[in-house]
């Protein structure tokens, strides 16, 4: 089911939303903060941990992350 979404792009006037992938780690590390997860139901100690978990969940078709 999720494989249909891999090529999806949502374009707006100010931003673009697309599926998360491993190449996003470098950009996300620049804005990563533990404070982002203050009200999030899970704890992540690093950006790499967050992205890796979400990509694994995507592969298992549990969750589909977007950036």
N, CA, C and O of each residue as an XYZ file, in Angstrom:
268
protein
N       0.820     -1.193      0.000
C       0.000      0.000      0.000
C       0.866      1.261      0.000
O       0.606      2.182     -0.773
N       1.893      1.316      0.854
C       2.710      2.519      0.976
C       3.552      2.796     -0.255
O       3.878      3.953     -0.523
N       3.910      1.780     -1.003
C       4.797      1.991     -2.148
C       4.200      2.967     -3.168
O       4.938      3.616     -3.910
N       2.883      3.070     -3.206
C       2.236      4.025     -4.113
C       2.575      5.465     -3.751
O       2.557      6.346     -4.611
N       2.884      5.702     -2.481
C       3.120      7.057     -2.006
C       4.560      7.506     -2.169
O       4.848      8.689     -1.985
N       5.472      6.611     -2.505
C       6.891      6.967     -2.554
C       7.200      8.106     -3.517
O       8.159      8.845     -3.295
N       6.441      8.265     -4.544
C       6.688      9.337     -5.512
C       5.799     10.561     -5.279
O       5.829     11.503     -6.071
N       5.015     10.557     -4.208
C       4.096     11.674     -3.950
C       4.846     12.929     -3.523
O       5.776     12.873     -2.719
N       4.434     14.033     -4.061
C       4.917     15.344     -3.658
C       3.709     16.246     -3.507
O       2.840     16.291     -4.377
N       3.662     16.960     -2.399
C       2.612     17.939     -2.192
C       3.275     19.302     -2.241
O       4.077     19.636     -1.368
N       2.952     20.082     -3.242
C       3.575     21.381     -3.446
C       2.626     22.498     -3.072
O       1.479     22.539     -3.519
N       3.118     23.397     -2.251
C       2.372     24.579     -1.886
C       3.159     25.815     -2.305
O       4.209     25.707     -2.938
N       2.650     26.971     -1.954
C       3.335     28.211     -2.315
C       4.653     28.379     -1.559
O       5.610     28.944     -2.090
N       4.700     27.886     -0.320
C       5.876     28.107      0.508
C       6.648     26.844      0.862
O       7.767     26.929      1.368
N       6.075     25.684      0.606
C       6.770     24.466      1.008
C       6.366     23.280      0.152
O       5.400     23.322     -0.610
N       7.144     22.224      0.309
C       6.863     20.963     -0.370
C       6.893     19.861      0.693
O       7.784     19.844      1.542
N       5.943     18.959      0.651
C       5.900     17.822      1.564
C       6.125     16.573      0.733
O       5.493     16.371     -0.305
N       7.052     15.728      1.216
C       7.387     14.509      0.491
C       7.752     13.417      1.491
O       7.970     13.708      2.667
N       7.821     12.166      1.041
C       8.178     11.074      1.945
C       9.591     11.231      2.525
O      10.517     11.649      1.830
N       9.732     10.896      3.780
C      11.028     10.914      4.460
C      11.923      9.818      3.893
O      11.451      8.725      3.582
N      13.212     10.111      3.758
C      14.171      9.078      3.374
C      15.477      9.317      4.117
O      15.650     10.348      4.767
N      16.406      8.352      4.018
C      17.656      8.422      4.771
C      18.505      9.644      4.431
O      19.275     10.098      5.277
N      18.392     10.179      3.246
C      19.191     11.340      2.871
C      18.765     12.607      3.615
O      19.469     13.615      3.563
N      17.633     12.568      4.301
C      17.151     13.727      5.053
C      17.840     13.895      6.403
O      17.702     14.940      7.039
N      18.578     12.881      6.846
C      19.200     12.942      8.175
C      20.073     14.183      8.331
O      19.986     14.865      9.351
N      20.897     14.484      7.358
C      21.818     15.620      7.458
C      21.065     16.927      7.679
O      21.446     17.718      8.542
N      20.020     17.161      6.925
C      19.238     18.395      7.078
C      18.493     18.420      8.399
O      18.441     19.455      9.063
N      17.918     17.297      8.785
C      17.154     17.248     10.026
C      18.042     17.392     11.261
O      17.588     17.901     12.286
N      19.290     16.956     11.182
C      20.218     17.101     12.310
C      20.435     18.567     12.657
O      20.690     18.901     13.814
N      20.337     19.429     11.678
C      20.554     20.861     11.896
C      19.464     21.489     12.757
O      19.707     22.495     13.422
N      18.270     20.911     12.752
C      17.162     21.482     13.517
C      16.694     20.573     14.649
O      15.766     20.922     15.379
N      17.325     19.419     14.802
C      16.912     18.453     15.819
C      17.161     18.996     17.210
O      18.211     19.573     17.493
N      16.174     18.801     18.077
C      16.282     19.174     19.480
C      15.458     18.186     20.295
O      14.375     17.775     19.878
N      15.969     17.812     21.445
C      15.201     16.917     22.315
C      13.884     17.561     22.750
O      12.924     16.863     23.077
N      13.847     18.889     22.753
C      12.622     19.611     23.117
C      11.478     19.327     22.148
O      10.311     19.458     22.515
N      11.799     18.941     20.916
C      10.754     18.633     19.938
C       9.873     17.474     20.395
O       8.724     17.359     19.967
N      10.402     16.623     21.257
C       9.683     15.422     21.680
C       9.097     15.537     23.082
O       8.735     14.530     23.691
N       9.002     16.761     23.594
C       8.460     16.962     24.937
C       7.058     16.376     25.073
O       6.744     15.785     26.107
N       6.220     16.520     24.075
C       4.848     16.009     24.124
C       4.624     14.853     23.154
O       3.484     14.459     22.907
N       5.684     14.321     22.618
C       5.615     13.189     21.678
C       5.546     11.899     22.498
O       6.207     11.805     23.531
N       4.771     10.912     22.072
C       4.606      9.699     22.889
C       5.844      8.801     22.976
O       5.857      7.850     23.757
N       6.878      9.088     22.189
C       8.112      8.296     22.226
C       9.295      9.223     22.470
O       9.225     10.420     22.193
N      10.374      8.663     22.988
C      11.590      9.434     23.234
C      12.660      9.023     22.225
O      12.837      7.835     21.956
N      13.362      9.989     21.675
C      14.457      9.737     20.748
C      15.652     10.535     21.220
O      15.546     11.739     21.454
N      16.787      9.877     21.362
C      17.981     10.559     21.861
C      18.783     11.243     20.759
O      19.678     12.042     21.037
N      18.455     10.922     19.500
C      19.179     11.555     18.394
C      18.305     11.592     17.144
O      17.311     10.875     17.030
N      18.699     12.431     16.238
C      17.999     12.534     14.959
C      18.125     11.227     14.181
O      17.163     10.769     13.566
N      19.305     10.636     14.211
C      19.522      9.365     13.506
C      18.578      8.286     14.023
O      17.999      7.528     13.244
N      18.430      8.226     15.330
C      17.527      7.233     15.929
C      16.088      7.455     15.451
O      15.392      6.500     15.106
N      15.653      8.702     15.432
C      14.303      9.027     14.991
C      14.078      8.633     13.530
O      13.111      7.940     13.210
N      14.970      9.074     12.652
C      14.812      8.789     11.221
C      14.883      7.284     10.960
O      14.070      6.746     10.208
N      15.833      6.616     11.565
C      15.952      5.168     11.368
C      14.696      4.431     11.805
O      14.220      3.539     11.102
N      14.159      4.799     12.960
C      12.942      4.133     13.442
C      11.773      4.379     12.493
O      11.014      3.459     12.188
N      11.627      5.604     12.031
C      10.505      5.925     11.144
C      10.647      5.246      9.779
O       9.646      4.840      9.188
N      11.868      5.118      9.276
C      12.075      4.419      8.004
C      11.763      2.923      8.176
O      11.156      2.313      7.296
N      12.171      2.343      9.290
C      11.855      0.930      9.554
C      10.350      0.734      9.645
O       9.817     -0.231      9.097
N       9.653      1.644     10.335
C       8.189      1.561     10.432
C       7.548      1.709      9.046
O       6.540      1.067      8.751
N       8.131      2.550      8.209
C       7.631      2.711      6.836
C       7.789      1.408      6.065
O       6.871      0.988      5.361
N       8.946      0.769      6.192
C       9.196     -0.492      5.500
C       8.250     -1.600      5.972
O       7.865     -2.474      5.195
N       7.884     -1.551      7.253
C       6.948     -2.535      7.808
C       5.488     -2.138      7.564
O       4.568     -2.860      7.948
N       5.289     -0.991      6.926
C       3.970     -0.439      6.627
C       3.146     -0.176      7.889
O       1.943     -0.433      7.934
N       3.829      0.341      8.910
C       3.181      0.719     10.174
C       2.902      2.231     10.176
O       1.887      2.689     10.699
N       3.816      2.977      9.587
C       3.810      4.434      9.694
C       4.375      4.981      8.394
O       5.266      4.364      7.810
N       3.889      6.107      7.929
C       4.444      6.702      6.717
C       4.891      8.120      7.020
O       4.062      9.028      7.090
N       6.200      8.326      7.201
C       6.709      9.641      7.578
C       6.889     10.590      6.391
O       7.267     10.175      5.296
N       6.615     11.846      6.629
C       6.740     12.895      5.614
C       7.644     14.007      6.129
O       7.746     14.218      7.337
N       8.296     14.714      5.222
C       9.074     15.906      5.565
C       8.715     17.014      4.609
O       9.252     18.117      4.712
